Amino acid sequence: MKIENFYRYLTAAQLSKIGAYGVRMLEKQDSMLEKQDESAKEIVSEIRLLRNDLKSCFDERINRLELEMVQIKAKVCI
């Protein structure tokens, strides 16, 4: 086998390995991106739940304060 032919064979084999490795890297990258998307959706969902809980707590406190204000005004006769 001539040196040029061996060089071409070796280069082709290396390029084949590089291509296969690149495909595996892209598959892993796709998998990681899917996991990130799932995590982002879970985080957004959790934040929405927390916001709703906080809103309901504030609504209850505001209602209680308004009731107390009405009672105070009634006692002061305003």
C-alpha positions as CSV (number, residue, x, y, z in Angstrom):
1,M,0.0,0.0,0.0
2,K,1.4,3.4,-0.9
3,I,1.8,6.0,1.7
4,E,-0.7,8.3,0.0
5,N,-3.4,5.6,0.1
6,F,-2.7,4.8,3.7
7,Y,-2.9,8.5,4.5
8,R,-6.3,8.7,2.8
9,Y,-7.5,5.6,4.6
10,L,-6.4,6.9,8.0
11,T,-7.9,10.3,7.3
12,A,-11.2,8.8,6.3
13,A,-11.2,6.5,9.4
14,Q,-10.5,9.5,11.7
15,L,-13.2,11.6,10.0
16,S,-15.7,8.8,10.4
17,K,-14.9,8.6,14.2
18,I,-15.2,12.3,14.5
19,G,-18.5,12.3,12.8
20,A,-19.9,9.5,15.0
21,Y,-18.6,11.3,18.1
22,G,-20.2,14.5,16.9
23,V,-23.6,12.8,16.5
24,R,-23.4,11.4,20.0
25,M,-22.6,14.9,21.4
26,L,-25.6,16.4,19.6
27,E,-27.9,13.7,21.0
28,K,-26.6,14.4,24.5
29,Q,-27.1,18.1,23.9
30,D,-30.7,17.5,22.7
31,S,-31.3,15.5,25.8
32,M,-29.9,18.2,28.1
33,L,-32.0,20.8,26.4
34,E,-35.2,18.8,26.9
35,K,-34.3,18.4,30.6
36,Q,-33.8,22.2,30.8
37,D,-37.1,22.8,29.2
38,E,-38.9,20.5,31.6
39,S,-37.1,22.1,34.6
40,A,-38.1,25.6,33.4
41,K,-41.7,24.5,33.1
42,E,-41.7,23.1,36.6
43,I,-40.1,26.3,38.0
44,V,-42.7,28.5,36.3
45,S,-45.5,26.3,37.6
46,E,-44.1,26.4,41.1
47,I,-43.8,30.2,40.9
48,R,-47.4,30.6,39.8
49,L,-48.5,28.4,42.7
50,L,-46.5,30.5,45.1
51,R,-47.9,33.7,43.7
52,N,-51.5,32.5,44.0
53,D,-50.8,31.4,47.6
54,L,-49.3,34.8,48.4
55,K,-52.1,36.6,46.7
56,S,-54.7,34.7,48.7
57,C,-52.9,35.5,52.0
58,F,-52.8,39.2,51.1
59,D,-56.4,39.2,50.1
60,E,-57.4,37.7,53.5
61,R,-55.3,40.2,55.4
62,I,-56.7,43.1,53.4
63,N,-60.3,41.9,54.0
64,R,-59.6,41.6,57.7
65,L,-58.0,45.1,57.9
66,E,-61.0,46.6,56.0
67,L,-63.4,44.9,58.4
68,E,-61.4,46.2,61.4
69,M,-61.5,49.7,59.8
70,V,-65.3,49.5,59.4
71,Q,-65.6,48.4,63.1
72,I,-63.3,51.3,64.3
73,K,-65.3,53.8,62.2
74,A,-68.5,52.5,63.7
75,K,-67.2,52.9,67.2
76,V,-65.9,56.4,66.5
77,C,-69.1,57.3,64.7
78,I,-67.6,58.4,61.4
